[in-house]
Every structure is written in structure tokens, then in C-alpha cells.
Amino acid sequence: MAQLIEDATVSLKINGVVSEMYPDLNKDQIKEVSHFVFHRMSMIPVYEQAQKLIKEYVDEELNLNI
């Protein structure tokens, strides 16, 4: 049996992505880019993807067509 997770939170460390993509940026530049991205990202596609996958799992794996 699979070990289920207790906290099903999805998170993204934007500054980590920035520093992976642009390792030569200094700390302040990484913070600046991260701030810019944070205020312009939309979580709606992630939310909609989660809804779709939840419905798919409930319908197919739990056999509850509700």
C-alpha cells in the first residue's frame, strides 16, 4: 500500500528557480526577479489542473461517478 502524505500542499520556491536559471545573479537581483514573478503568476491553472485530476481519480479509482 502507498504511504499517503499528510500535507498535500504544492509550493514553488521562485527564488530557487531564478537562481537555477541564472546562477550569476546576485542575491538582490534574485529577490527582485522573484518579487516580479510572484506578483504576476496565476495559480488558477494549477487549481484547475488539481480539480481535473481529483475528478479523474475519484471517477476512475474510487468508482464514484458523482
Secondary structure, 3 states (H helix, E strand, C coil): CCCCCCCCCCCCCHHHHHHHHCCCCCHHHHHHHHHHHHCCCCCHHHHHHHHHHHHHHHHHCCCCCC
